[in-house]
């Protein structure tokens, strides 16, 4: 392979990758209903694309976080933990609700992760926008957040 053909191949691959990332971003707009505390509502909760503490008795259930003390301190602590996770962008942060968008490294897939704070409990919900097979990464990310939160 000549240097010119290698550079052409490299540029084509790069443009294809950038085009795919752009398509994923455009094809996966932010869902309607984020922020709803109702179990199963919000970001298209299904068995295959979501993890939630509001889905007891299902394979997509995860235990909520618990806390003692003021909700403001808990919110600040949770935001510190979220900041330590790569590829996350805080979209909304209120004392009782946090919404974060996490992007996968390779595909740029977007996962909406929500935290509902109140009454000594933090309910968690993480949902893939586009892929139906993102339950594993969503669970792993929430388990990491829980471990780091409990360690502080």
Secondary structure, DSSP 4 states (H G I P E B T S, - for coil): --HHHHHHHHHHHHHHHHHHHHHHHHHSPPPTTTT--STT-SS---TTTEEETT-TTSTTB-PPEE--S-HHHHHHHHHHHHHTSTTEEEEEEETTEEEEEEE-TTT--EEEEEEEEETTEEEEEEEESS-SS-HHHHHHHHHHHHHHHHH-
